[in-house]
Amino acid sequence: MRFSSSITHTNTNTLTMMRPNPKTLIRFFSEQGHQNNGYINEENETNKILPSSHKQHFPESIQHDQQSKMSFFRQLSSQAEQKLQDLVVNSVKSMLEDKNDNAKIYSHKPPHSIIETGQGSHLWLIVPLPFWIPFVSNKLAYYLLPSIQGLFVLMWTIIAILALKNAIILYVNRSRDFTKDCAGQGQKPIRHIVAISCYKEPVDLIARSVETLADQTEVHRITMVISFEERTPDKEKKCNILREKFQNCGFERIIFTIHPYGVCDEIPGKCSNSNYGLRTAVKEMAITEDEMDNILVTTCDADSKFPRQYIAALTSKYLKENRPGLTTIYQPPLFYNWKLDSLSFVTRVTGLLRSFLMLGALIPFNINTMSIFSFSLSLAKKGDFVHPGYQMDDIICLIRWMGVTQRRLKISMVPVPVLSGPTSGETIEKEIIEWARQARRWTIGAAEVFHYFIVKSKRIPTIAAFSWGTAFLIYYGVLLCTGGLFGLTSMLSMNYLVKDAPLVISYIMYGLLALQMLTFSIAFIIDMFIPKIMNVDECIFFLRNLFHFIMTPFVLLAYSCVEFYALHEVVFLGKKEGTPSRPIVSGIYAPTTGISKMLDNLIRPLFDQYVKQTTIIDGVH
């Protein structure tokens, strides 16, 4: 299905969009680069104070009633229409195409700079270094290259230690009864909303995930929200099947939502689906502000399997930390052992390393949540729920909520593992192709997220923004993308370009390689006992496991190559066709930005004329 529009001139139909609607006009009054503090919708009716940068337009303060206000907007709209009659806007063209159910966005935007994506400059600084530094100084080369490689190995060592520590915590808590911790909750018991976003997944797969929630020890405290898309095939039939199957399973209630297709400023995906589902659920449940700190939201995918005590463990952790509703997000360690033993070494090694890195890096260093995570409803409300214009809801939410809470959020580990589905394909070839496609999407998504962070960082305290941005760049840009490529180039340089290196330097390089392989072995050791906690029965022959272990650095190298390609694709070409995600430059080069500035210049004098003696308290007063 394709939708396209082109604007060559303004006409009466276009101008009718500027009817006296305070919500619409206030968007025009917002200056570029400032938060639209005057915007108020049904779900967010809290008062907004006018930014100090705008106070110059409203020097004096008087009050006016609603009738005079409506009269003002009518006059303003009428004069604005008169001024716009002669306006001609040329060469503005945009196209939104949806093919094979992936949103594709085309626009005339220049290529994105390395600074905007934030993850390209270090590649050309570090990766080629081993090829030219020997020609500058041979002695410098055989000291510098092992030192840099040692830094990478040190990172992996720290990650391995922390991952092993958190895996031991999971193992120690394998038999713990968390329901006892939930017993004495007093007059304000913790309730839960679990939201599953669905599209074309088979109803049996969705039912299997919901079953694991229906088996929870705290099922009576769960409101189950199952969100479909408007274009989901047989969505009514799927809703009826799921409703009939789970209506008597003990849930506090079950809510089904259908996210409409083609909503302005949204793209199809989990972000927009979750945003709509949560807003609908909160409205239907009639939740008050006082209750929100006592309601935890868990968002997940349709291929998730929760342990029986997940909700109890989450509640226990939340109570133990004294209900930190606005400071903490909760992340269960994800393991991708859903038929992982039957997949290729590429997919299996990637799955093991993703769990390993979550345990050792993402959670301990508060970098980001992933796929399945939990948070208080008060935090979601304060952060205006989920941004519907992006795809990676986990990291986007973290950045957005850091801005509204004015602090770096803590990611706390829920001490029970959760099973999630890995990438897969019908054949090994298709599986590897899907793996490469996913790696490319993750990389482009990381670049998109970093750009979003750069745009929003001015709303985050400097120390929090700097510390999180640094951790994000080191993890995604340096460790995952640069590490494998630098290991290859440094090895080639030490063998063929560096001359007369002392024997001890060679021993150091071999020692670093051995230490890095030892850190990889931790991932395989964790895989030996954690799946048993989740009652996952796997059959991996020793020699096959050994082969996968040996291939681990090569899989990481292949992943680095895919990241290298994807980052340069973003930097030089921007978002290409087929990438189901929002454009990297979020509106900075969009035609509507120029239109917004133009309208602001036209309407501002009229606005000042009528409100020079008026104080705007919020969007409607």
Protein Blocks (a to p, Z undefined) as FASTA:
>chain_A
ZZddddfbdcfklmmmmcccfklmmmmmpcghiacfkbccfklmcccdddfklmmmmmbc
cdddfklmmmmmmmmmmmmmmmmmmpccehiacddddeehiacdddddddddfklnopmm
mmmmmmmmmmmmmmmomklmmmmmmmmmmmmmmmmmmmmmmmmmmmmmmmmmmmpcfklm
mmmnojmdcddddddddfkbcfklmmmmmmmmmmpmklmmpccdddddfklghklmmmmm
mmmmmmmnopabdcdddddehiahiacdjklmmmmmmmmmmmmnopafklmmmpccdddd
fkbccdfklmmmmmmmmmmnoppaklcccdddddfkehklmmcfklmmmmmmmmmmmmmm
mmmnomagehiacddfklmmmnopaafkbfblmlmmmmmmmmmnopacdddddfbdcddd
ddddfblklmmmmmmmmmmmmmmmmmmmmmmmmmmmmmpcfklmmmmmmmmmmmmmmmmm
mmmmmmmmmmmmmmmmmghiafklmmmmmmmmmmmmmmmmmmmmmmmmmmmmnopacddd
fklmmmmmmmmmmmmmmmmmmmmmmmmmmmmnopaehiacddfbgoklgmklmmmmmmmm
mmmmmmmmmmmmcccfblmZZ
